[in-house]
Amino acid sequence: MTRVWLPDSPSRFGALPPGIEADVWDGGDLPDSADQVEYVVLPLGAKPETVRKIATLPSLRVVQLLSAGADHVLPHLPGHITLCNARGAHTAATAELTVGMIVASLRQFSRFAVAQRAGRWEPAPSQLIAGKRVLIVGYGDIGAAVERRLAGWEVAVDRVARRARDGVHPAGDLPELLKNADVVVVLVPVTKETIHLVNADFLGNMKDGALLVNAARGVIVDTGALLAELLRGRITAALDVTDPEPLPDGHPLWQAPGLLLTPHVGGAVDEAIDRAYRVVGEQLARLADGQPLLNIIESRGYLPVAVTALFDGVARKPDHIHS
C-alpha cells in the first residue's frame, strides 16, 4: 500500500485506486502516518516552514502542488524528493485573464468603470485591438492558450522561448521583437535568469505606446524601471502580479498612470480547485499503476533544470519522464 496525504476528503479526487491509502492533511498538525507517507499534496497557501517540515519525513518521495508555479516550494525541498505541479489545471483561467487584461487596457474599461462609479457619462476613444502585434514571452502551455484565445481578433502573434523551434523565436531575438510589438505578454517562470528580465533595457526596447502584460510573477519585472516608464507616459501596463506582493498601502503602483492592476487572480476562478483535484486524481492512478508521474518539475538539480526552461513557461523534463 502507498500512503498519501490529501488536503481534502479523498472523495473529492475521485475513487481512490487500489493500493492507495489516504489521510487528510490541511497543512496543520501532521497525521499519525508521518513516517509512512510517500506522496503529499501540498495545501494551497502552505508556508515555507510547512514545506521544510514535510521535507524531513523519512518515506516522502513526491510533493504534488495544486498550482502551476513552483518557485515558492523549490528552495525548500531536498533533491531526493520529486516535485510535480498542476500544469494545465489553471491554463484556461490564466489565459482568459491575460486576454481580458489586453482588451480592458486597450479599450480603457477601467476609465469607464471610474466614471460609472462617479455617475458621469464620459465617452472617450480607445485603441482597436485588430491590427496589433502581440509578443508572447514564454511560449509554453499558457502562452499557447493565450494565442488560441486571440485567434479571430485579427492580431499578429510573435512567440519567444529559450530555444528556437518551429514558429517560435529564440530568446536572443527578444530585443528586436520588442521594437515592433504593440502588446508584450510575459509568461516566463521564475528562475535566477528571469528575475528582473523586464528591466530598463527590456522596457526601453518596447515601442512608444506599447502595452506590457505580466501574468507570470511579480519579480520578473523591475518595479522601479516600470514605474519610471509609466510616469513618463511612454508605455502602459496590466499587472496581475507585483513586486512586492501583496502591494502595500501607499505604494506608487497604486497611483501609477496607464496601469491596470489585478490582485494575482489569474487562476482564481470557481472551478480552479476542481480542475487541480482532477490533476491529482490522475496522478494517484499513475502512482497506483507504477506509471511515470505527470508534470515533474525536475529530477533533483531542481533549480538548474528549471533554469534550462528559461523562456518555455514550464520546466523541461528528462526524456524518460512522460507528460
TIMARTI-137512 format. One record per residue (C-alpha): residue in three letters; x, y, z. Coordinates in steps of 0.5 Angstrom, whole numbers, padded with zeros to 4 digits, always signed. Layout:
<rs>
ALAXYZ...
</rs>
This chain:
<rs>
MET+0000+0000+0000THR+0002+0007-0002ARG+0000+0012+0004VAL-0001+0019+0001TRP-0004+0026+0004LEU-0009+0030+0001PRO-0012+0037+0003ASP-0019+0035+0003SER-0024+0029+0003PRO-0021+0023-0001SER-0028+0023-0005ARG-0026+0030-0008PHE-0021+0027-0012GLY-0025+0021-0015ALA-0025+0014-0013LEU-0018+0012-0010PRO-0015+0007-0014PRO-0013+0000-0011GLY-0006+0000-0007ILE-0007+0008-0004GLU-0009+0010+0003ALA-0010+0017+0004ASP-0010+0021+0010VAL-0013+0028+0010TRP-0008+0034+0012ASP-0010+0041+0011GLY-0003+0044+0013GLY-0003+0044+0021ASP-0001+0038+0025LEU+0002+0032+0022PRO-0002+0026+0021ASP+0000+0020+0025SER+0002+0017+0019ALA+0008+0022+0018ASP+0013+0016+0018GLN+0010+0012+0012VAL+0007+0018+0008GLU+0010+0018+0001TYR+0006+0023-0003VAL+0004+0029+0000VAL-0001+0034-0004LEU+0001+0041-0001PRO-0005+0045+0001LEU-0006+0052-0002GLY-0002+0057+0002ALA+0003+0053+0005LYS+0008+0057+0009PRO+0016+0056+0007GLU+0016+0053+0014THR+0011+0048+0013VAL+0015+0045+0007ARG+0021+0045+0010LYS+0018+0041+0016ILE+0015+0035+0011ALA+0021+0035+0007THR+0024+0032+0013LEU+0019+0026+0013PRO+0023+0019+0012SER+0019+0016+0007LEU+0017+0022+0003ARG+0018+0021-0005VAL+0014+0026-0008VAL+0011+0033-0007GLN+0005+0035-0011LEU+0003+0042-0012LEU-0004+0045-0013SER-0001+0051-0017ALA+0003+0051-0023GLY+0008+0056-0020ALA+0013+0052-0016ASP+0018+0058-0014HIS+0015+0058-0007VAL+0017+0051-0006LEU+0023+0050-0010PRO+0028+0053-0005HIS+0026+0048+0001LEU+0026+0041-0002PRO+0032+0037-0002GLY+0034+0033-0008HIS+0031+0026-0007ILE+0024+0029-0007THR+0020+0029-0013LEU+0016+0036-0014CYS+0010+0036-0019ASN+0006+0042-0021ALA-0001+0042-0023ARG+0000+0044-0030GLY-0006+0045-0034ALA-0011+0046-0029HIS-0010+0054-0029THR-0008+0055-0036ALA-0015+0057-0038ALA-0016+0061-0033THR-0010+0065-0033ALA-0010+0065-0041GLU-0017+0068-0040LEU-0015+0074-0035THR-0009+0075-0040VAL-0013+0077-0046GLY-0018+0080-0042MET-0013+0085-0039ILE-0011+0086-0046VAL-0018+0088-0048ALA-0019+0092-0042SER-0013+0096-0042LEU-0013+0098-0050ARG-0021+0099-0049GLN-0020+0103-0043PHE-0025+0099-0039SER-0022+0102-0032ARG-0023+0109-0034PHE-0030+0108-0036ALA-0031+0104-0029VAL-0029+0110-0025ALA-0034+0115-0029GLN-0039+0110-0028ARG-0038+0110-0020ALA-0038+0117-0020GLY-0044+0118-0024ARG-0041+0121-0030TRP-0042+0120-0038GLU-0036+0121-0041PRO-0035+0118-0048ALA-0027+0117-0050PRO-0024+0114-0056SER-0019+0108-0054GLN-0015+0103-0058LEU-0017+0098-0063ILE-0014+0091-0062ALA-0015+0089-0069GLY-0008+0090-0073LYS-0004+0090-0066ARG+0002+0086-0066VAL+0003+0081-0060LEU+0009+0079-0057ILE+0009+0073-0052VAL+0015+0072-0048GLY+0015+0065-0045TYR+0011+0061-0050GLY+0009+0055-0046ASP+0003+0052-0044ILE-0001+0058-0042GLY+0003+0062-0048ALA+0000+0058-0053ALA-0007+0058-0049VAL-0007+0066-0050GLU-0005+0065-0057ARG-0011+0061-0058ARG-0016+0066-0055LEU-0013+0071-0059ALA-0015+0068-0065GLY-0020+0071-0069TRP-0018+0078-0066GLU-0014+0080-0073VAL-0008+0080-0069ALA-0001+0078-0071VAL+0003+0074-0066ASP+0010+0073-0065ARG+0013+0068-0060VAL+0019+0067-0056ALA+0022+0061-0052ARG+0029+0060-0049ARG+0031+0056-0055ALA+0028+0057-0063ARG+0023+0052-0065ASP+0018+0052-0071GLY+0015+0058-0071VAL+0018+0060-0064HIS+0024+0065-0064PRO+0030+0064-0059ALA+0031+0069-0053GLY+0036+0072-0057ASP+0031+0075-0062LEU+0028+0079-0056PRO+0031+0086-0057GLU+0029+0087-0064LEU+0022+0083-0063LEU+0020+0088-0057LYS+0021+0094-0062ASN+0015+0092-0066ALA+0011+0089-0061ASP+0004+0093-0059VAL+0003+0088-0054VAL+0008+0085-0050VAL+0005+0079-0045VAL+0010+0076-0040LEU+0009+0069-0038VAL+0016+0066-0036PRO+0017+0062-0030VAL+0022+0065-0024THR+0029+0063-0025LYS+0035+0066-0023GLU+0036+0069-0030THR+0029+0071-0031ILE+0028+0075-0024HIS+0028+0083-0027LEU+0028+0080-0034VAL+0023+0086-0035ASN+0029+0091-0033ALA+0030+0098-0036ASP+0033+0095-0042PHE+0028+0091-0044LEU+0023+0097-0043GLY+0027+0101-0047ASN+0027+0097-0053MET+0019+0097-0053LYS+0016+0102-0058ASP+0012+0108-0055GLY+0005+0107-0053ALA+0006+0099-0052LEU+0002+0095-0047LEU+0006+0091-0042VAL+0002+0085-0039ASN+0005+0081-0033ALA+0001+0075-0032ALA+0007+0071-0029ARG+0011+0073-0023GLY+0012+0080-0020VAL+0019+0079-0019ILE+0020+0078-0027VAL+0019+0086-0027ASP+0024+0091-0024THR+0018+0095-0021GLY+0023+0102-0021ALA+0024+0101-0028LEU+0017+0100-0030LEU+0015+0106-0025ALA+0019+0111-0029GLU+0016+0109-0036LEU+0009+0109-0033LEU+0011+0116-0030ARG+0013+0118-0037GLY+0007+0116-0040ARG+0011+0112-0046ILE+0008+0106-0045THR+0002+0103-0041ALA+0002+0096-0037ALA-0003+0091-0034LEU-0001+0087-0028ASP-0004+0081-0025VAL+0003+0080-0020THR+0007+0085-0017ASP+0014+0086-0013PRO+0013+0087-0007GLU+0006+0083-0007PRO+0001+0084-0004LEU+0002+0091-0006PRO+0003+0095+0001ASP-0001+0101+0002GLY+0002+0108-0001HIS+0006+0104-0006PRO+0007+0108-0012LEU+0004+0103-0017TRP-0003+0104-0014GLN-0003+0111-0017ALA+0001+0110-0023PRO-0002+0113-0029GLY-0003+0108-0035LEU-0003+0102-0030LEU-0009+0096-0030LEU-0008+0092-0023THR-0011+0086-0021PRO-0009+0082-0015HIS-0006+0076-0017VAL-0012+0073-0019GLY-0010+0069-0026GLY-0012+0062-0023ALA-0018+0065-0018VAL-0024+0062-0021ASP-0030+0058-0018GLU-0027+0052-0022ALA-0020+0052-0020ILE-0020+0047-0014ASP-0024+0042-0018ARG-0019+0042-0024ALA-0013+0042-0020TYR-0016+0036-0016ARG-0017+0032-0023VAL-0010+0033-0024VAL-0008+0030-0017GLY-0013+0024-0019GLU-0010+0022-0025GLN-0003+0023-0021LEU-0006+0018-0016ALA-0008+0013-0021ARG-0001+0013-0024LEU+0002+0012-0018ALA-0002+0006-0016ASP+0000+0003-0023GLY+0007+0005-0023GLN+0007+0009-0029PRO+0011+0016-0029LEU+0008+0022-0026LEU+0006+0028-0030ASN+0009+0035-0029ILE+0015+0033-0026ILE+0019+0040-0025GLU+0025+0037-0025SER+0029+0031-0022ARG+0034+0034-0017GLY+0038+0040-0019TYR+0031+0043-0019LEU+0033+0050-0020PRO+0039+0048-0025VAL+0033+0044-0029ALA+0028+0050-0029VAL+0034+0055-0031THR+0034+0051-0037ALA+0027+0052-0039LEU+0028+0060-0038PHE+0023+0062-0043ASP+0019+0056-0044GLY+0014+0057-0039VAL+0014+0051-0036ALA+0020+0047-0033ARG+0023+0042-0038LYS+0023+0035-0036PRO+0028+0029-0037ASP+0027+0025-0044HIS+0024+0019-0039ILE+0019+0023-0036HIS+0012+0022-0039SER+0008+0028-0040
</rs>
